Amino acid sequence: MMQLYMVEIHPDFTALQRFVKVQGIAGREDDTELGYGIHAWLGAAFGKLAPKPWRLLMDRRGQPRILAYSPSGAEALHEQIAAFADPCAAAVCSDPRRDIMSKAMPLLSAGRTVGFEVLCCPVVRKAGSGIEKDVFLAAADSAPAGTLVREAVYCEWAAARLQEGGALVSSVQLKSFRLVRQVRQTQKDQSNGRRFRQLRRPHAVFTGTLTVADPENFQRLLKAGVGRHRSFGYGMLLLRPLP
């Protein structure tokens, strides 16, 4: 099975904001959201090696770090950014050997129970139109008014995604939820090319406990991520040991 790495990146936040501004993305997302900006930077810095899924985390001093899963380790990412990134993108990690680290992820054995946390964008595509919709609103379309609870719908959705990835979920809770303003680019058309469009989407953090049932399938889940929009900061499954 292909080796999987956890990658940790410590970006220069000032340089990252400058890159986002140059790309014309600044001000289009909520202040706490850099999903499209970091997606654009990862692509500019690492090309086809851009890690995903990933998650932006802030320490108590407000210093950012990006955690990600990737089939490429730190050495390959060092070489890619040094050889091929434009100067504006490279400045975000001016010393790649200091700012980009990785470790090989072990294959967890069947029966191993761990705690988890995952940030998701719980949306589904509507049949026919292909338009995305909040999973709670989609469920409410076919349920009597007032009979559904958002947290229960979200947790059921998250548990199903994890179980599809070789895990047995013993508990899942909705730790936090909010609607966020995000930006995406439209597909190219002959008249206008790509354009930015702003969207409101659910931003949900889940925590809980799971047991690995199928180690290889679970490793693929780590690599693929949970839910949609994994290139934009969603779906990275963070694991922790239980007491």
C-alpha positions as CSV (number, residue, x, y, z in Angstrom):
1,M,0.0,0.0,0.0
2,M,1.3,3.5,-0.8
3,Q,3.0,5.3,2.0
4,L,1.1,8.1,3.6
5,Y,2.6,11.1,5.4
6,M,1.3,13.7,7.8
7,V,2.8,17.0,6.7
8,E,3.1,20.1,8.9
9,I,3.7,23.5,7.3
10,H,4.5,26.7,9.2
11,P,3.8,29.5,6.7
12,D,4.9,33.1,7.0
13,F,1.4,34.6,7.6
14,T,2.3,38.0,6.2
15,A,3.7,36.5,3.0
16,L,0.6,34.3,2.7
17,Q,-1.7,37.3,3.0
18,R,0.4,39.1,0.4
19,F,0.1,36.0,-2.0
20,V,-3.7,36.0,-1.4
21,K,-3.9,39.7,-2.2
22,V,-1.9,39.3,-5.4
23,Q,-4.2,36.5,-6.5
24,G,-7.2,38.8,-6.0
25,I,-8.8,36.7,-3.3
26,A,-8.3,39.0,-0.3
27,G,-11.5,40.2,1.3
28,R,-13.7,37.7,-0.5
29,E,-13.9,35.2,2.4
30,D,-14.6,35.6,6.1
31,D,-11.7,36.9,8.1
32,T,-11.2,33.5,9.7
33,E,-11.5,31.6,6.4
34,L,-8.5,31.2,4.1
35,G,-9.8,28.1,2.4
36,Y,-9.5,29.3,-1.2
37,G,-6.4,31.3,-0.5
38,I,-4.5,28.4,1.0
39,H,-5.8,26.1,-1.7
40,A,-4.3,28.5,-4.3
41,W,-1.0,28.8,-2.5
42,L,-0.6,25.0,-2.1
43,G,-1.1,24.6,-5.8
44,A,1.3,27.4,-6.7
45,A,3.9,26.1,-4.2
46,F,3.7,22.4,-4.8
47,G,1.9,21.8,-8.1
48,K,0.6,18.2,-8.4
49,L,2.2,17.4,-5.0
50,A,-0.1,19.9,-3.2
51,P,-1.2,18.1,0.0
52,K,-4.8,17.3,0.7
53,P,-6.9,17.0,2.8
54,W,-5.5,19.7,5.0
55,R,-6.5,21.9,7.9
56,L,-5.4,25.3,9.1
57,L,-4.8,25.5,12.9
58,M,-3.9,28.5,15.0
59,D,-2.0,28.3,18.3
60,R,-2.8,30.5,21.3
61,R,-0.6,33.3,19.9
62,G,-2.4,33.3,16.6
63,Q,0.5,31.6,14.8
64,P,-0.8,29.4,11.9
65,R,0.2,25.9,10.9
66,I,-1.2,23.7,8.2
67,L,-1.5,20.0,8.8
68,A,-2.2,17.7,5.8
69,Y,-2.0,14.1,4.6
70,S,0.0,13.5,1.5
71,P,1.7,10.6,-0.4
72,S,4.7,13.0,-0.7
73,G,7.0,13.5,2.3
74,A,8.8,16.7,3.3
75,E,11.9,16.1,1.1
76,A,9.8,16.0,-2.1
77,L,7.9,19.1,-1.1
78,H,11.2,20.9,-0.3
79,E,12.5,20.1,-3.8
80,Q,9.2,21.1,-5.5
81,I,8.9,24.5,-3.9
82,A,12.6,25.4,-4.3
83,A,12.7,24.4,-8.0
84,F,9.3,25.4,-9.4
85,A,7.4,27.9,-7.2
86,D,7.1,31.5,-8.2
87,P,8.9,33.9,-5.8
88,C,5.7,35.2,-4.2
89,A,4.6,31.6,-3.4
90,A,8.0,30.5,-2.3
91,A,8.3,33.4,0.1
92,V,5.5,31.9,2.2
93,C,8.0,29.2,3.2
94,S,11.3,31.0,2.7
95,D,13.2,28.2,4.5
96,P,11.4,25.0,3.4
97,R,13.6,22.6,5.5
98,R,12.7,24.6,8.6
99,D,9.1,25.3,7.7
100,I,7.9,22.0,6.2
101,M,8.1,18.7,8.1
102,S,6.6,15.3,7.8
103,K,6.2,11.9,9.4
104,A,5.2,8.5,7.9
105,M,1.7,7.5,9.1
106,P,1.5,3.9,10.4
107,L,-1.2,1.5,9.3
108,L,-3.4,1.2,12.4
109,S,-4.3,-2.3,13.3
110,A,-7.8,-3.7,13.2
111,G,-9.6,-3.3,16.6
112,R,-7.6,-0.1,17.5
113,T,-9.9,2.4,19.1
114,V,-8.9,6.1,18.9
115,G,-10.5,9.5,19.4
116,F,-11.0,11.8,16.4
117,E,-11.7,15.3,15.3
118,V,-12.6,16.4,11.8
119,L,-13.7,19.7,10.2
120,C,-16.2,19.1,7.5
121,C,-18.4,20.9,5.0
122,P,-21.6,18.8,5.3
123,V,-23.2,19.2,1.8
124,V,-24.7,16.9,-0.8
125,R,-25.3,17.3,-4.5
126,K,-29.0,17.5,-5.5
127,A,-30.0,14.8,-8.0
128,G,-30.5,16.2,-11.4
129,S,-29.2,19.7,-11.0
130,G,-26.0,18.8,-9.3
131,I,-26.4,21.9,-7.1
132,E,-24.9,21.5,-3.6
133,K,-27.1,21.8,-0.5
134,D,-26.6,21.7,3.2
135,V,-27.3,18.1,4.3
136,F,-29.7,19.4,7.0
137,L,-31.7,21.4,4.5
138,A,-31.7,18.6,2.0
139,A,-33.1,16.2,4.7
140,A,-35.7,18.8,5.7
141,D,-37.0,18.9,2.2
142,S,-38.6,15.5,2.7
143,A,-39.4,15.6,6.4
144,P,-42.3,17.2,8.3
145,A,-41.6,20.7,9.5
146,G,-39.8,20.9,12.8
147,T,-39.1,17.2,13.1
148,L,-35.4,17.3,12.4
149,V,-32.5,18.5,14.6
150,R,-29.5,19.9,12.7
151,E,-26.9,18.3,15.1
152,A,-28.5,14.8,14.7
153,V,-28.6,15.1,10.9
154,Y,-25.0,16.2,10.8
155,C,-23.8,13.5,13.2
156,E,-25.5,10.8,11.2
157,W,-24.0,12.1,8.0
158,A,-20.5,12.2,9.6
159,A,-20.8,8.7,11.0
160,A,-21.9,7.3,7.7
161,R,-18.8,8.8,5.9
162,L,-16.5,7.3,8.5
163,Q,-18.1,3.9,8.4
164,E,-17.7,3.9,4.6
165,G,-14.0,4.3,5.3
166,G,-13.4,1.2,7.4
167,A,-14.3,2.6,10.8
168,L,-16.8,1.6,13.5
169,V,-18.1,4.8,15.1
170,S,-19.0,4.4,18.8
171,S,-19.7,8.1,19.4
172,V,-19.8,11.4,17.4
173,Q,-20.7,14.9,18.6
174,L,-21.0,18.2,16.8
175,K,-18.4,20.3,18.6
176,S,-19.1,23.5,16.7
177,F,-21.1,24.8,13.7
178,R,-21.4,28.1,11.8
179,L,-22.2,29.3,8.3
180,V,-19.2,30.8,6.5
181,R,-18.6,32.9,3.5
182,Q,-16.4,31.1,1.0
183,V,-15.1,31.9,-2.5
184,R,-14.8,29.5,-5.5
185,Q,-14.0,30.0,-9.1
186,T,-16.5,29.2,-11.8
187,Q,-15.6,26.9,-14.7
188,K,-14.1,28.7,-17.8
189,D,-16.5,29.9,-20.5
190,Q,-15.7,31.5,-23.8
191,S,-17.0,35.0,-23.0
192,N,-15.7,35.7,-19.4
193,G,-13.2,33.0,-18.5
194,R,-13.1,32.1,-14.8
195,R,-14.9,34.3,-12.3
196,F,-15.0,34.3,-8.5
197,R,-18.3,33.6,-6.8
198,Q,-19.2,33.8,-3.1
199,L,-21.1,31.1,-1.3
200,R,-22.5,30.4,2.2
201,R,-21.7,26.9,3.4
202,P,-21.8,25.0,6.6
203,H,-18.6,24.7,8.6
204,A,-18.9,21.8,11.2
205,V,-16.3,20.3,13.6
206,F,-17.1,16.8,14.8
207,T,-15.4,14.8,17.6
208,G,-15.9,11.3,18.8
209,T,-14.5,7.8,19.1
210,L,-14.0,5.2,16.4
211,T,-12.5,1.7,16.1
212,V,-10.5,0.7,13.0
213,A,-12.3,-2.2,11.3
214,D,-10.5,-2.4,8.0
215,P,-6.9,-1.0,8.3
216,E,-6.2,-0.5,4.6
217,N,-9.6,1.1,3.9
218,F,-9.1,3.4,6.9
219,Q,-5.7,4.4,5.6
220,R,-7.4,5.3,2.3
221,L,-10.0,7.4,4.3
222,L,-7.1,9.4,5.9
223,K,-5.6,10.0,2.4
224,A,-8.9,10.9,0.8
225,G,-10.5,12.9,3.6
226,V,-14.1,13.1,4.8
227,G,-16.8,14.7,2.8
228,R,-16.5,17.3,0.0
229,H,-14.2,20.3,-0.5
230,R,-11.1,18.6,0.8
231,S,-8.8,20.8,-1.3
232,F,-10.2,23.8,0.6
233,G,-9.4,22.9,4.2
234,Y,-12.1,20.3,5.0
235,G,-12.0,16.6,5.7
236,M,-8.7,16.0,7.4
237,L,-9.2,13.3,10.1
238,L,-7.1,14.1,13.2
239,L,-6.6,11.2,15.6
240,R,-5.7,11.0,19.2
241,P,-5.0,8.2,21.7
242,L,-7.6,7.4,24.3
243,P,-6.7,7.5,28.0
